[in-house]
Amino acid sequence: MVESIKSAQAHHNQTLRAEWRLTSGYLHPGYTDFESAHILLGRFLADRTSVDPLSEKELFAPDEIFEWGHGKPLEKVINSRADLDFLLLHPNLLRKSIVIIEPWSHVGINSLGEEVRASKNVAYIAQKVADMDSILFPVWSTGIIDPELVVGAISSGYAVVVEGGDPSVYDASTWTSPACPREDMFALVEKLLISRSPTSAPAIFICVGHQLAAQCHIRLIQRAVKQVLGTTSLERDSEAKALNSLQEVAERIATMGKTLQVKKRDGRRVADSWNDEHFAVTLNESKEVGDRVLLPYQSLDGKVAGIPWELIHAHDVTSDAHEGVIDTTIQYEREVSISMFHSDEVNEEAILFANWAYRSIHDAIVPYRHIVASGPLSWLIQLPDSVEILCSTEVDQEIVTECSATCINYKDFETKKIRRSFTCQFHPELLSDLRAIGNREVPSYSRLKADDGVRLFVRLLYAGMQD
């Protein structure tokens, strides 16, 4: 009986794959590539009034279902290993698409009682603005399959978007999908974080994706510290200068991690060290739902906040040295309003710590990179160089979410060029009604062009594709 069900499902998936478009683009089939998509993204951002340069063809009619797996342009869904294998046999499909990872079946329930599948908004915006195809990977139903294989494949495209979801990062019991437990999500996100190369796609982590990235920063740093301190020698490091340098840094990081407390503005002390489940992510002071104005992140007064000065200073250096896109947008555009839809938040202290630790590891490697590159610690070279908090939100002049977005920087050891990925607690892909495309009036190009959140999402794509 079980075998017959599996056989029927495999046949169904094969039938669905037969409907997949093998030519990129939907509005202008065969004409979409990296360069044209990038130009169209730039055109969208150039102003708020210009007309749609693409065909007037609609992505779906009012009486049609706009849902993943229910026809073009949302036909490409990875439901099985066979679907992934098909994409590997047709690498151009991956190369000319955005891959959207769904940790959960929806990102929350709006005021109308609708489950909001925000991944459809990502696909709609990308297609409508630049005729960029999307491929969905619903890991909540499919499972991760194989992080090494998956990340290598999906990182070849325009971008990877890790969507939001209902579970809490700090509570394993909320990850109730048997296909994808929390540890599997950690493995996938960790792999994404250390796979940003000169030839890879930028990653955009949204809401729970933002929180998963924060938790995985801490997990990666802990793994690095443990491995460095457990290493007894490195080949061609005859005087142990490289190892001693790394171990000295690892010990400082471990000491800081074991003593750094996380305190909230409402007086809660939620973590006493980096080993606490709530160190990176915890319950927010209040739930944020609806429009919020983004504010530039303000550097802390360490004496008031009780945070070590090294962490604050390191973040000030990162902020001065790197351009995080979102912070620049806030600075030069008019008031930026976006949609919030969350109860949990990333802790400010955790990101300040991660930034300091990443910078410390990177600087320790620089003079000995030729030694580290050829040994068991070589994966440390793939770690980010830094991570910057970009903005916050407030209600009634009171900060609610200190760490509303981050820019993850990767500095190439040889060329010194910077590559970036981004995380945001807010949902730039959702309009103010917090409804999924297909459940609301279809937004026009001009409507998208006027929306702050959509413009911010497009700007992240545009900037990330340049790196």
N, C-alpha and C positions, 0 to 999 in steps of 0.2 A: 504493500500500500504506500509506504513512504517513498519507495523508489519510483512508483508511478506518478506521485505528486511532484517529485523532483524533475522527472522527465517532462511532465506537462509544463512546469515552470520554465525549464530550459528551452522548450519549444516556443513558449510564449515570448521569452526574451529574444530569441532568434528572430521571431516574427517582427518584434519591435525594432530590432537592429536593421531589418530590411528597409525600414522607413527613414533611417538616418540619412541626412544630406551628406554627400561626400565632397561637395563644393562649398567653400566658405562664403558666408554672407547670406542674408535672406531678402533684404530689400533690393540688393544688386548682386545676385549670385555670381561668384567667380571673380569679383573685383576687390574684395576685401583682403588686405594683407597688413602687416605691421605698420608700414609707412602711411598707408591711407587711413587706417584707424587712428593713428596718432595725430594726423592732420585734422581729422574730423573732431576729435576730442578737443584739440586746441581751438578750433573754430567755435565750438560750443562755449568755451570759456572766454572767448575774446570780448563778448558783450552780453547784454541781456535782451537784445531786441532783434537780432538778425534772424532771417527765415531759415527753415530747415533745408540744408543742402541736399538731403537724400530724397528718394522717391516718396510720393504721397501714399504709397501702398501701406495699408494698416497691418500691424503685426497680428491682429485677430479681430474678427467682426464682433459686434455687440452680442450676437446670439451664439457665439462660439465659446467653448471651454478653454480658458487660458490656464493650463495646468501641466506640470511635468509629466511627460509620457503620453500626452493626449494630442499629439500632432505637432507640426512645425509651428514656431521655431523652438519649441521646448521638447523636442523628441529625444535628445541625447541624454540618457540617464544611465549611470553605471549601477546596474542592479546585480551584477555577478562578476566573477572572475573572467567569464567568457566575454563580457562586455569590455572589460579592461584590456583583455588580450586583443580584441578587435581594434581598439584604439591604438594599441602598440603596433599593430599591422598597418595602421593608417595614421602615421605620426603627424601628418599635416592637419588632421582634425584637432589634435591637441595643441599644436603650435599656433593655430589661428583661432583659439578660443580662450575664454575665461573659464577656469574650473572653480565651481562653487561647492564647498564642503558643508554639508548640513550635519551638525552634531545632534540635532533633535528635529522632530517633525514640524515644529513651529517655534517662533521666538517669543510667544506669549499670546494672551487672549485680550483683545481690545474691548472697549466699552460697549460694543455691539454684540459681544459674546463670540466673536469670530476668532478662530485660530489663525494667526498671522504667519503665513509662509513667505517670509521676506526674500527668500532666494529668488522668487519670481520677479521681484522688483529689480534686483541686480541684473537679471537677464534682460528684462524689458528696457531698462535704462541703457545698458551697453548696446543693445540692438538698435534702439531708436536713435541714439546719439551718433553712433559710429559704425553701425552694422556689424558689431562684434558678436560672434556666436558664443553660447555658453554651454557647458557640460556640467550636469549635476552629479555629485557623488554623495548620496544620502547615507552616510555611514551609520546612522541610527538604525537603519533597516538592513543594510548590506554588510556592515562590518568593515573594518579597516582593510582587510585582505592581506596586505604586506606593505608596511610603511616604507621600506627601502625601495621597493618596486614602484609603489604609488607616487611617492614624492619625486622620484627621478623622472617619472612620466609627466606628471601634472605641472612640474616646474618649468617645462619647456614652452608654456603658453604665454598669453598676454599678461595674466595675473592669476593668483590663487586667492579666493575670498573664503575665509572661514566665518560662517554665519553664527548667529546667536542661537539661543535655546533656553529651555525652561529649567534644567538642573542647576544645582549650585556646585561650583568647582571644589569647594571645601567639604562637600558631603557626598561620599561615594554611594550612599544609599539612594540618592535622588537620580542616579544614572541607571534607570530601571530597564533599559533596552538590553536584552540578552545578547544581541548581535554586537553591541559596542559599549562595553563597560568603561568606566572612567580611565583606567590604566591604559586602555587602548588609545583613547583620545590623547592622553599625555604623550604616548609614544609617537603618535602622528605629528603632534604640534612640536615636540622637541626636534623631530627630524626636519620639519619645515624650518625651524629657527636656525639650524646649522647647515642649511642647504642653499643659502643665498650666495650665489656666485656671479661672476661677470656675464654668464650666459643663462641665468635663471630668471624666472618671473618674480616680481615683487609679490609679497603677501599682504593682504588687508584682513585684519582680524576684527570682527565686529561683536560687541556685547559679550556674550559668553566666550566668543573667540578671543576677545581682548583679555578676559579673565584667565582663560587657559594659557595664553601667552605669558602672562605675569607669573602664574604658578610654574610654568616650564622654565622661565628664566632662573628661578630659584633652584629647581631640580637640576638644571644643567650646571649651575655654579657649584652646587653640592657635589655633583658627580666629578667635576673637574678637581675640586679640592681633595676629595677622597682618593682619586687616582694619582694626583701629584704627590700627596703625602705618602702614598703606598708604593711609590716608585723608588727603587734603590740605586739605579744607575741609568744613564742614557748613553747609547753608543756614540763614540767620537766626542764625548764630553769628559775628556781625560782629567781635567781639574775640577769637575763637577760644578763649574760656574753656572751653567744653564739650570741644572737641577736645583742648586742651592737658591738661585734667584727665584725660581718658581715656587719652591717650598716655603721660602720666607713670605712670599705673597699669599700663598695658600693658608698659612698659619694665621696671618693677619685677618684674612677673610673669614676663616673659621671662628676666630675669637669674636669678631664683630657680629657674625651671624648668630652665635650662641648667646649673645647678651643684648641684642637689639630688640627693644620692645615696640609694639604697635599700639598706639592709643588713638581713640576716636574723639571727635569734637564733643560728643555727648558724654564724655567721661569714661567710656568703656575702655578697659585694657584688654584687647582681644588676642594678643600674642606676646609671649615672653622671649621667644627665640625663633630662628628660622626653621625649627623642627615642628612648630605648631601648625595645625591644619589651617588656621586663619591668618597665617603670617602674610601671605600674598593677597588673599581675597577674603572678604568677610561681608556680613550683612551691613547695608548702608544705614546711615542715621535715619533716613526716611526714603520711601519708595519714590522714584522719579518716573512719571508718566506724562507725556505731552511735550510741548515746545519748551525749549530752554535756550537761553543766550549763552554762547561760549565766551569765556573770559580768558585772557592770557594767563598762564600759570605764573604765580608769584613766588619767588625764592623765599624760603623760610628764614626766620630768625632762630638759629639753633638754640640759643639760650632759653627762648620762650617755648619752643617746641620740644626741647629735650632730645634733639637728634644730633649725633656727633657731627662736628664741623666738617670732617673729611668728606662726608656724604654730600653735604650741602655745597661745599666748594667744588667737588668733582662735577656735580650737576650744573653749577654755574659755568664751568669751563665747557662742558658739553653743549650747553645752550648757546654759548657765544660762538662755538666753533662750527656748529652744524645748523642747516636750514631744514626745519621740520615740516614745511608746507602748511600745515594747519595753523601754526602760530603766525606765519607770514600772512595767511589769508585773513586772520582775525585783525592783524595790524593794519592792513591796507584796504580791505573791503569795508563796506558798511557793516552794521550789526549782523552777526552771523547767528541765525536761529536754526536749531536742529531738533530732531525728535528723540526723546529719551524714553526708555521702556525697560526698566530694570529695578531690582530690589537689592542686588549685591554690588559691591564695588571693589576695585583694585586699591590696595593700601599704598598711600604715598610713600611711606617708609620703605616698603619692599622694593619699589622702583628706584628710589634714591640709592638703596643698597646695591641693587643689581647693576646700576650704572657704574657706581664706584668699583664694584668687583670686576666687571667687564673691562673697565679702563685699566685697572691694576694688572689683570692677567695679560691684556694686550701689550702694555708697556714692558712687562717682564719678558715677554717673548721676543720683542723687536730685535735686540742685539744677538739673540741666539736662535733666530727662526730657522736658520739652515740646519741646526742640530735637531730642533723640535720637529721639523718637517719630515724627517726620515725615521721617526720612531713611533712608539705606542701612544705618545701624547700629541700626535699630529692633528687629531680632531680638534684640539684647542684653537688651532688657527682659524677654524670655521666659526668660532663664537663671535657674536657681535662685538664691536669695538665699544659701543655705548648704547644707552637707551634714555631718551629724553621725554619728560612730561611736558606736554604742549599746552594744555588748557584745563580749565575747571568750569563748573557750573555753580550758579547760586540761586537761591530763592529768598526774596525779601532781604536782600543784601547779606545773606548768610551762605557761606560756601557749603554745598551739599556733596558734590563729587569732586574731590581735589584732583584726582588723576582721571580726566575724561578722555584723554588720548595720549598716545606715545609715538615717537619715531624711533625705530630700531635701526641703528647705523652699523654698517659693515665697512671697515677701512681696509683696503687692499694693502698688504704689507710691501708690495713692490711698487705699484703705480701710485699709491696714496689716494686713489679714487675712492669715493664713498658710494655705496649702494644702500638703499633704504627699503624697509618695509614699515607698515603702519598698523596701529591698533586704535580702536575707538570704542568707548563705552556706549556712545549714542548710535543711532541707526540712520546714517546719512541716506540710505536707500529708501526709507519710508517717508511719505509725505505726512503732513500734520494730522491727518485723520487716522494714522496708524493702521491703514488697511492694505492688504496685499493686492497687487494688480490682478484683475480678474474678478475681484469683489467690489470694485469701485469704478467710477467713471474713468475711462481710459485717458490718462494725461497726455496732452499734446506736447510737441517739441517746445513750444513757447512756455507752456506750464512748467515743464522740467527746467527750462532755462532760467526761470525766475525763482526757483526753489533753492534756498541756501544749502540744504542738506545734499540735494542731488549735485549741485555745483561742486560741493566739497568732495563728494565721492568721485566725480569725474576728474577733479584736480589730483586726487591721490593716484588714480589710474594713470593720468597723463604724466605726473612727476615720476612715479615708480617705473614706468616704461622707459624713461630717459636714462635711468641709472645703468 
